[in-house]
Amino acid sequence: MRDILLIGLYSLAAGGVVGVFGAIALRMLRGRSVAVHVCVLLAITVAAVVAGVVTVARAMFLSRHDMQVVLLTVAASAVVSLAVGVIFGRRLAAAAMWAAQAREQERRMEAGRRDLVAWVSHDLRTPLAGLRAMTEALQDGVVADRATVAVYHERIRAETDRMSGLVDDLFELSRIHAGALRLAPADLPLADVVSDAVAAVAPLAGRRGIRVVAGQHEWPVVTAGPAELNRILDNLLTNSVRYTPAEGTVRIDAGRDGRTVWFSVSDSCGGIPDEDLARVFDVAFRGTRARTPGAAGGGGLGLAIVRGLVEAHGGQVHARNVAGGCRFEVRLPASP
């Protein structure tokens, strides 16, 4: 019994020394990843076992051959343990990072939903109040002359169109978030889609004196849903025209990299603040109005719809600042 007790004490002492040094090492590595911590913990455990075995073996005066057998066995176990630790440590680190990203994404989506409710409430309340006032004025005969009545009718039509566009955006966004979007991909000549999008945005650009220029390229063919691709380009162009100062320029370029087709919309808006670049595709985010005084902003849904439609096609969209403005680049699968 006394020998067993001594063996236990020797093992405990050797493991305790290794544990103290291991605790110091973990404290020094507290800012590192989960994978590093898991590997260090396994290394400490294996080192504690090795230290205990060696200490007890020396106390028992094992022969050289027996000592080598014991150490070889422990070394083989250590290699297996560390290999398993590295593999599962990386998986744990990836899972922890994914969970953190999911929580952050959920937090941002919840904040976006709250902002969306606030923005939509404001954007609907204001035109509705104007429509009610103009309708009551027409009904009560406060406005009687033809010219003023015509102006009121024009304003009512404009506000109705604006609210209709907002409702359409909300419906499209709800389809994307609910997974109800059904694509019918086809091989589309990008030149034709760009031409239609430029023609659609021409009236808005013309009123603000903004030039919309398409680069001289061999426009590629892209595999995408026709309506969805038109919506992507229309939203990007409309956003750039709205935020570009009068007499500015909006430019469209395109190309093909292997199996990927890219197209970009660049403007001369003066750039986006660095802290806003990561949020420009968030729901209801409108950015800093000061960079384009007097710009006629939208409902804050256009770029969120762009991201949803692009990701539904298996593509990516990014925004970055360039000289004098910003550039939105979309990458989609190319036609075989």
C-alpha positions as CSV (number, residue, x, y, z in Angstrom):
1,M,0.0,0.0,0.0
2,R,2.9,2.3,0.8
3,D,4.4,1.8,-2.6
4,I,1.1,2.6,-4.3
5,L,0.8,5.7,-2.3
6,L,4.3,6.9,-3.2
7,I,3.6,6.2,-6.9
8,G,0.5,8.3,-6.7
9,L,2.3,11.1,-5.0
10,Y,5.2,11.0,-7.5
11,S,2.7,11.1,-10.4
12,L,0.7,13.9,-8.8
13,A,3.8,16.0,-8.2
14,A,5.1,15.6,-11.8
15,G,1.6,16.3,-13.2
16,G,1.2,19.3,-11.0
17,V,4.5,20.9,-12.2
18,V,3.5,20.4,-15.8
19,G,0.0,21.8,-15.0
20,V,1.5,25.0,-13.5
21,F,3.6,25.6,-16.5
22,G,0.6,24.8,-18.7
23,A,-1.6,27.3,-16.9
24,I,1.0,29.9,-17.4
25,A,1.2,29.1,-21.1
26,L,-2.6,29.2,-21.5
27,R,-2.7,32.6,-19.7
28,M,-0.1,33.9,-22.2
29,L,-2.2,32.5,-25.1
30,R,-5.6,33.7,-23.9
31,G,-6.0,36.0,-27.0
32,R,-5.5,33.1,-29.5
33,S,-8.0,31.0,-31.3
34,V,-10.0,28.0,-29.9
35,A,-7.9,25.6,-32.0
36,V,-4.7,26.8,-30.3
37,H,-6.2,26.4,-26.8
38,V,-7.5,22.9,-27.6
39,C,-4.1,21.8,-28.9
40,V,-2.3,23.4,-25.9
41,L,-4.7,21.7,-23.5
42,L,-4.0,18.3,-25.1
43,A,-0.3,18.9,-25.1
44,I,-0.4,19.7,-21.4
45,T,-2.4,16.6,-20.7
46,V,0.0,14.4,-22.7
47,A,3.0,16.1,-21.0
48,A,1.5,15.5,-17.6
49,V,1.1,11.8,-18.4
50,V,4.7,11.6,-19.8
51,A,6.1,13.3,-16.7
52,G,4.2,11.1,-14.4
53,V,5.2,7.9,-16.2
54,V,8.9,8.9,-16.4
55,T,9.0,9.9,-12.7
56,V,7.4,6.7,-11.5
57,A,9.6,4.6,-13.9
58,R,12.7,6.2,-12.5
59,A,11.5,5.7,-8.9
60,M,10.8,2.0,-9.7
61,F,14.3,1.6,-11.3
62,L,13.0,0.1,-14.5
63,S,15.5,-1.3,-16.9
64,R,16.6,0.7,-20.0
65,H,14.6,-1.6,-22.3
66,D,11.5,-1.3,-20.2
67,M,11.9,2.4,-20.0
68,Q,12.1,2.7,-23.8
69,V,9.0,0.5,-24.2
70,V,7.0,2.7,-21.8
71,L,8.2,5.9,-23.4
72,L,7.5,4.6,-26.9
73,T,4.0,3.6,-25.9
74,V,3.3,7.0,-24.3
75,A,4.8,8.8,-27.4
76,A,2.5,6.9,-29.8
77,S,-0.5,7.8,-27.6
78,A,0.6,11.4,-27.5
79,V,0.9,11.6,-31.3
80,V,-2.6,10.2,-31.7
81,S,-4.0,12.5,-29.1
82,L,-2.4,15.7,-30.6
83,A,-3.5,14.7,-34.1
84,V,-7.1,14.3,-33.0
85,G,-6.8,17.5,-31.0
86,V,-5.6,19.5,-34.0
87,I,-8.4,18.1,-36.2
88,F,-11.2,18.7,-33.8
89,G,-9.7,21.9,-32.5
90,R,-10.0,23.4,-35.9
91,R,-13.6,22.1,-36.2
92,L,-14.4,23.7,-32.9
93,A,-12.8,26.9,-33.9
94,A,-14.7,27.0,-37.1
95,A,-18.0,26.2,-35.3
96,A,-17.3,28.9,-32.7
97,M,-16.5,31.4,-35.4
98,W,-19.6,30.4,-37.4
99,A,-21.7,30.8,-34.3
100,A,-20.3,34.2,-33.6
101,Q,-20.9,35.3,-37.2
102,A,-24.4,33.9,-37.0
103,R,-25.1,35.9,-33.9
104,E,-23.7,39.1,-35.4
105,Q,-25.7,38.5,-38.6
106,E,-28.9,37.9,-36.6
107,R,-28.2,41.1,-34.5
108,R,-27.7,43.1,-37.7
109,M,-30.8,41.6,-39.3
110,E,-32.9,42.5,-36.2
111,A,-31.5,46.0,-36.2
112,G,-32.2,46.2,-39.9
113,R,-35.8,45.1,-39.4
114,R,-36.3,47.7,-36.7
115,D,-34.8,50.4,-39.0
116,L,-37.0,49.1,-41.9
117,V,-40.2,49.5,-39.9
118,A,-39.2,53.0,-38.9
119,W,-38.2,54.0,-42.4
120,V,-41.3,52.5,-44.0
121,S,-43.6,54.1,-41.4
122,H,-42.0,57.5,-42.2
123,D,-42.0,57.0,-46.0
124,L,-45.6,56.0,-46.0
125,R,-46.9,58.5,-43.5
126,T,-45.5,61.5,-45.3
127,P,-46.9,61.0,-48.7
128,L,-50.2,59.7,-47.3
129,A,-50.6,63.0,-45.3
130,G,-49.9,65.0,-48.5
131,L,-52.3,62.9,-50.5
132,R,-55.0,63.4,-47.9
133,A,-54.5,67.1,-47.8
134,M,-54.6,67.4,-51.6
135,T,-57.6,65.2,-51.9
136,E,-59.5,67.2,-49.3
137,A,-58.6,70.4,-51.0
138,L,-60.0,69.1,-54.3
139,Q,-63.1,67.8,-52.6
140,D,-63.8,71.0,-50.7
141,G,-63.3,73.2,-53.7
142,V,-60.4,75.0,-52.1
143,V,-58.6,74.5,-55.4
144,A,-60.7,75.3,-58.4
145,D,-58.6,76.7,-61.3
146,R,-57.5,74.2,-63.9
147,A,-53.8,74.8,-63.6
148,T,-53.7,74.2,-59.9
149,V,-56.0,71.2,-60.1
150,A,-53.6,69.8,-62.8
151,V,-50.6,70.3,-60.5
152,Y,-52.5,68.5,-57.7
153,H,-53.3,65.6,-59.9
154,E,-49.7,65.4,-61.0
155,R,-48.5,65.4,-57.4
156,I,-51.0,62.7,-56.4
157,R,-49.9,60.5,-59.3
158,A,-46.2,61.0,-58.3
159,E,-46.8,60.2,-54.7
160,T,-48.9,57.2,-55.6
161,D,-46.1,55.9,-57.9
162,R,-43.5,56.4,-55.2
163,M,-45.6,54.4,-52.6
164,S,-46.3,51.7,-55.2
165,G,-42.5,51.4,-55.8
166,L,-41.9,51.1,-52.1
167,V,-44.5,48.4,-51.8
168,D,-43.0,46.5,-54.7
169,D,-39.6,46.7,-53.0
170,L,-41.0,45.4,-49.8
171,F,-42.6,42.5,-51.6
172,E,-39.4,41.7,-53.5
173,L,-37.4,41.8,-50.3
174,S,-39.9,39.6,-48.5
175,R,-39.7,37.0,-51.3
176,I,-35.9,36.9,-51.0
177,H,-35.9,36.6,-47.2
178,A,-38.6,34.0,-47.2
179,G,-36.8,31.8,-49.8
180,A,-39.8,32.1,-52.1
181,L,-37.8,33.5,-55.1
182,R,-37.9,31.1,-58.0
183,L,-35.3,31.8,-60.7
184,A,-35.6,30.8,-64.3
185,P,-32.0,31.2,-65.5
186,A,-31.3,31.8,-69.2
187,D,-28.2,32.8,-71.2
188,L,-28.5,36.6,-71.5
189,P,-26.3,38.9,-73.6
190,L,-25.2,41.5,-71.0
191,A,-25.1,44.2,-73.7
192,D,-28.8,44.0,-74.2
193,V,-29.6,44.0,-70.5
194,V,-27.3,47.0,-69.9
195,S,-28.9,48.9,-72.8
196,D,-32.4,48.4,-71.4
197,A,-31.3,49.5,-67.9
198,V,-29.6,52.6,-69.2
199,A,-32.7,53.5,-71.2
200,A,-34.9,53.0,-68.0
201,V,-32.7,55.3,-65.9
202,A,-32.2,57.9,-68.6
203,P,-35.2,60.2,-67.6
204,L,-33.9,60.4,-64.0
205,A,-30.3,61.0,-65.1
206,G,-31.5,63.6,-67.7
207,R,-33.4,65.6,-65.1
208,R,-30.2,65.8,-62.9
209,G,-27.8,66.4,-65.8
210,I,-25.9,63.1,-65.2
211,R,-24.2,61.2,-68.0
212,V,-24.6,57.4,-68.0
213,V,-21.8,55.8,-70.0
214,A,-21.3,52.2,-71.0
215,G,-17.7,51.1,-71.5
216,Q,-16.5,49.9,-74.9
217,H,-16.2,46.1,-74.2
218,E,-17.0,42.8,-75.8
219,W,-20.0,42.3,-73.5
220,P,-20.1,38.7,-72.2
221,V,-23.1,36.4,-71.9
222,V,-24.4,35.7,-68.3
223,T,-26.6,33.0,-66.9
224,A,-29.3,34.6,-64.8
225,G,-33.0,35.2,-64.5
226,P,-34.0,38.0,-66.9
227,A,-36.3,39.9,-64.6
228,E,-33.9,39.6,-61.7
229,L,-30.8,40.7,-63.7
230,N,-32.8,43.7,-65.0
231,R,-33.7,44.6,-61.4
232,I,-30.1,44.3,-60.2
233,L,-28.8,46.7,-62.9
234,D,-31.8,49.1,-62.5
235,N,-31.3,49.3,-58.8
236,L,-27.5,49.9,-59.1
237,L,-27.9,52.5,-61.7
238,T,-30.7,54.3,-59.9
239,N,-28.7,54.3,-56.7
240,S,-25.7,55.8,-58.4
241,V,-27.7,58.4,-60.3
242,R,-29.4,59.5,-57.0
243,Y,-26.2,59.9,-55.1
244,T,-24.1,61.5,-57.9
245,P,-24.0,65.3,-57.9
246,A,-25.5,67.2,-60.9
247,E,-23.4,67.1,-64.0
248,G,-21.6,64.0,-62.8
249,T,-21.0,60.7,-64.5
250,V,-22.1,57.1,-64.0
251,R,-20.1,54.4,-65.8
252,I,-20.9,50.7,-66.5
253,D,-18.1,48.2,-67.3
254,A,-18.1,44.5,-67.7
255,G,-15.8,41.5,-68.4
256,R,-15.3,37.8,-67.9
257,D,-12.8,36.0,-65.7
258,G,-12.9,32.3,-66.4
259,R,-16.3,31.0,-65.3
260,T,-17.3,34.3,-63.8
261,V,-18.9,37.3,-65.5
262,W,-18.5,40.6,-63.7
263,F,-20.1,44.0,-64.3
264,S,-19.6,47.2,-62.3
265,V,-21.3,50.5,-61.8
266,S,-19.0,53.4,-60.9
267,D,-20.2,56.9,-60.0
268,S,-18.7,60.3,-58.9
269,C,-20.6,60.5,-55.6
270,G,-17.5,61.5,-53.6
271,G,-17.1,58.2,-51.9
272,I,-18.7,56.4,-49.0
273,P,-17.4,56.7,-45.5
274,D,-15.3,53.7,-44.5
275,E,-17.5,52.8,-41.6
276,D,-20.5,52.6,-43.9
277,L,-19.0,50.5,-46.7
278,A,-19.8,47.2,-44.9
279,R,-23.4,48.3,-44.3
280,V,-24.5,49.7,-47.7
281,F,-26.3,46.5,-48.6
282,D,-28.2,46.3,-45.2
283,V,-31.9,46.8,-45.2
284,A,-33.1,50.4,-44.7
285,F,-29.5,51.7,-44.7
286,R,-29.3,55.1,-46.4
287,G,-25.9,56.3,-45.5
288,T,-24.7,59.8,-44.9
289,R,-26.8,62.3,-46.7
290,A,-24.2,65.0,-46.3
291,R,-22.0,63.6,-49.0
292,T,-24.7,64.4,-51.6
293,P,-26.7,67.3,-50.4
294,G,-30.1,67.5,-52.0
295,A,-30.0,63.9,-53.4
296,A,-33.3,62.3,-53.7
297,G,-32.9,59.1,-51.7
298,G,-35.0,56.0,-51.9
299,G,-36.4,53.7,-49.3
300,G,-33.1,52.2,-48.4
301,L,-34.1,48.8,-49.9
302,G,-32.6,49.0,-53.4
303,L,-29.1,47.7,-52.5
304,A,-30.5,45.1,-50.1
305,I,-32.6,43.7,-52.9
306,V,-29.5,43.7,-55.2
307,R,-27.5,41.6,-52.6
308,G,-30.4,39.2,-52.2
309,L,-30.9,38.7,-55.9
310,V,-27.1,38.3,-56.6
311,E,-26.7,35.8,-53.8
312,A,-29.8,33.9,-55.1
313,H,-27.8,33.4,-58.4
314,G,-24.8,32.1,-56.5
315,G,-22.9,35.4,-57.1
316,Q,-21.3,38.1,-55.0
317,V,-21.6,41.9,-54.9
318,H,-19.1,44.3,-53.3
319,A,-18.8,48.1,-52.9
320,R,-15.5,50.0,-52.6
321,N,-14.3,53.6,-53.0
322,V,-12.5,54.7,-56.1
323,A,-11.1,58.1,-57.1
324,G,-13.9,60.6,-56.8
325,G,-16.7,58.1,-56.1
326,C,-17.5,54.5,-55.4
327,R,-17.8,51.3,-57.4
328,F,-20.3,48.5,-57.1
329,E,-19.2,45.2,-58.6
330,V,-21.3,42.1,-59.2
331,R,-19.9,38.7,-60.1
332,L,-22.2,36.0,-61.5
333,P,-21.7,32.6,-63.2
334,A,-20.9,32.9,-66.9
335,S,-22.7,31.1,-69.6
336,P,-20.7,27.9,-70.6
